């Protein structure tokens, strides 16, 4: 049986740990919504919709904009963690799909 931990980068492990722990830290803090809360809630809804469509970079921007208004939002930070996790999964899948060449004319080329 292969060791799963050996396939995970340190940053992946750190983000996974933060993803699991951070929402529970935020729940203890109270949140005072800004004056224009309806517009901010629309931004969070938009970020969720973009995430569900697989548009991770756009969802990342939208949720970060939302977090400017709601810096203590557990929902916002949870969504951001989930987006970052999926971005990492996508990157790892691409790296596994196109592994670096270890032989042949392009073996010495650096990316």
C-alpha positions as a Markdown table, in Angstrom:
| # | Residue | x | y | z |
|---|---|---|---|---|
| 1 | Unk | 0.0 | 0.0 | 0.0 |
| 2 | Unk | 1.4 | 3.4 | -1.0 |
| 3 | Unk | 2.0 | 6.1 | 1.6 |
| 4 | Unk | -0.4 | 8.9 | 0.8 |
| 5 | Unk | 1.5 | 11.5 | 2.9 |
| 6 | Unk | 4.6 | 11.1 | 0.7 |
| 7 | Unk | 2.6 | 12.4 | -2.3 |
| 8 | Unk | 1.5 | 15.6 | -0.5 |
| 9 | Unk | 3.5 | 18.7 | -0.6 |
| 10 | Unk | 4.1 | 20.6 | 2.7 |
| 11 | Unk | 2.0 | 23.5 | 1.5 |
| 12 | Unk | -0.9 | 21.1 | 0.7 |
| 13 | Unk | -0.7 | 19.6 | 4.2 |
| 14 | Unk | -0.6 | 23.1 | 5.8 |
| 15 | Unk | -3.6 | 24.3 | 3.8 |
| 16 | Unk | -5.5 | 21.1 | 4.6 |
| 17 | Unk | -4.8 | 21.7 | 8.3 |
| 18 | Unk | -5.8 | 25.3 | 8.2 |
| 19 | Unk | -8.9 | 24.4 | 6.2 |
| 20 | Unk | -10.0 | 22.1 | 9.0 |
| 21 | Unk | -9.1 | 24.3 | 11.9 |
| 22 | Unk | -9.8 | 27.9 | 10.8 |
| 23 | Unk | -13.7 | 27.8 | 10.6 |
| 24 | Unk | -13.8 | 26.7 | 14.3 |
| 25 | Unk | -11.6 | 29.6 | 15.3 |
| 26 | Unk | -13.9 | 32.1 | 13.5 |
| 27 | Unk | -17.1 | 30.9 | 15.2 |
| 28 | Unk | -16.1 | 32.4 | 18.5 |
| 29 | Unk | -15.8 | 35.9 | 17.0 |
| 30 | Unk | -18.8 | 38.1 | 16.6 |
| 31 | Unk | -19.5 | 39.8 | 13.3 |
| 32 | Unk | -20.8 | 43.4 | 12.8 |
| 33 | Unk | -22.1 | 43.7 | 9.2 |
| 34 | Unk | -21.3 | 46.8 | 7.2 |
| 35 | Unk | -24.1 | 49.1 | 6.1 |
| 36 | Unk | -24.4 | 47.6 | 2.6 |
| 37 | Unk | -24.8 | 43.9 | 3.7 |
| 38 | Unk | -27.2 | 42.9 | 0.8 |
| 39 | Unk | -24.5 | 43.8 | -1.7 |
| 40 | Unk | -21.9 | 41.8 | 0.2 |
| 41 | Unk | -24.2 | 38.8 | 0.5 |
| 42 | Unk | -24.7 | 38.9 | -3.2 |
| 43 | Unk | -20.9 | 38.8 | -3.6 |
| 44 | Unk | -20.7 | 35.7 | -1.4 |
| 45 | Unk | -23.5 | 34.0 | -3.4 |
| 46 | Unk | -21.6 | 34.9 | -6.6 |
| 47 | Unk | -18.4 | 33.4 | -5.3 |
| 48 | Unk | -20.3 | 30.2 | -4.4 |
| 49 | Unk | -21.8 | 30.0 | -7.9 |
| 50 | Unk | -18.5 | 30.6 | -9.6 |
| 51 | Unk | -16.9 | 27.9 | -7.4 |
| 52 | Unk | -19.7 | 25.4 | -8.4 |
| 53 | Unk | -19.0 | 26.3 | -12.1 |
| 54 | Unk | -15.3 | 25.4 | -11.6 |
| 55 | Unk | -14.2 | 29.0 | -12.1 |
| 56 | Unk | -11.9 | 28.9 | -9.1 |
| 57 | Unk | -9.8 | 32.1 | -9.8 |
| 58 | Unk | -12.9 | 34.2 | -10.3 |
| 59 | Unk | -14.5 | 32.7 | -7.1 |
| 60 | Unk | -11.2 | 33.4 | -5.3 |
| 61 | Unk | -11.4 | 37.1 | -6.2 |
| 62 | Unk | -15.1 | 37.4 | -5.3 |
| 63 | Unk | -14.8 | 35.7 | -1.9 |
| 64 | Unk | -11.7 | 37.8 | -1.1 |
| 65 | Unk | -13.7 | 41.0 | -1.9 |
| 66 | Unk | -16.5 | 39.7 | 0.4 |
| 67 | Unk | -14.0 | 39.1 | 3.2 |
| 68 | Unk | -12.9 | 42.8 | 2.9 |
| 69 | Unk | -16.4 | 43.7 | 4.2 |
| 70 | Unk | -16.7 | 40.6 | 6.5 |
| 71 | Unk | -13.2 | 39.8 | 7.8 |
| 72 | Unk | -14.6 | 37.5 | 10.5 |
| 73 | Unk | -17.0 | 35.6 | 8.3 |
| 74 | Unk | -16.7 | 31.9 | 8.9 |
| 75 | Unk | -18.7 | 31.2 | 5.7 |
| 76 | Unk | -16.3 | 33.4 | 3.7 |
| 77 | Unk | -13.2 | 31.8 | 5.1 |
| 78 | Unk | -14.6 | 28.3 | 4.8 |
| 79 | Unk | -15.4 | 29.0 | 1.1 |
| 80 | Unk | -11.9 | 30.5 | 0.5 |
| 81 | Unk | -10.3 | 27.5 | 2.1 |
| 82 | Unk | -12.4 | 25.2 | -0.1 |
| 83 | Unk | -11.5 | 27.2 | -3.2 |
| 84 | Unk | -7.8 | 27.0 | -2.4 |
| 85 | Unk | -8.0 | 23.3 | -1.7 |
| 86 | Unk | -9.7 | 22.7 | -5.1 |
| 87 | Unk | -7.1 | 24.9 | -6.9 |
| 88 | Unk | -4.3 | 22.8 | -5.3 |
| 89 | Unk | -6.1 | 19.6 | -6.3 |
| 90 | Unk | -6.4 | 20.9 | -9.9 |
| 91 | Unk | -2.7 | 21.7 | -9.9 |
| 92 | Unk | -1.7 | 18.3 | -8.6 |
| 93 | Unk | -3.9 | 16.6 | -11.2 |
| 94 | Unk | -2.2 | 18.6 | -13.9 |
| 95 | Unk | 1.2 | 17.7 | -12.6 |
| 96 | Unk | 0.3 | 14.0 | -12.5 |
| 97 | Unk | -1.2 | 14.1 | -15.9 |
| 98 | Unk | 1.9 | 15.7 | -17.4 |
| 99 | Unk | 4.9 | 14.4 | -15.4 |
| 100 | Unk | 8.3 | 15.9 | -16.1 |
| 101 | Unk | 10.3 | 14.0 | -18.7 |
| 102 | Unk | 13.2 | 12.1 | -17.1 |
| 103 | Unk | 14.8 | 11.1 | -20.4 |
| 104 | Unk | 14.9 | 12.2 | -24.0 |
| 105 | Unk | 15.8 | 15.6 | -25.6 |
| 106 | Unk | 13.6 | 17.6 | -23.2 |
| 107 | Unk | 14.8 | 15.9 | -20.0 |
| 108 | Unk | 17.2 | 18.7 | -19.1 |
| 109 | Unk | 14.7 | 21.6 | -19.9 |
| 110 | Unk | 13.5 | 23.5 | -16.8 |
| 111 | Unk | 10.0 | 24.9 | -16.5 |
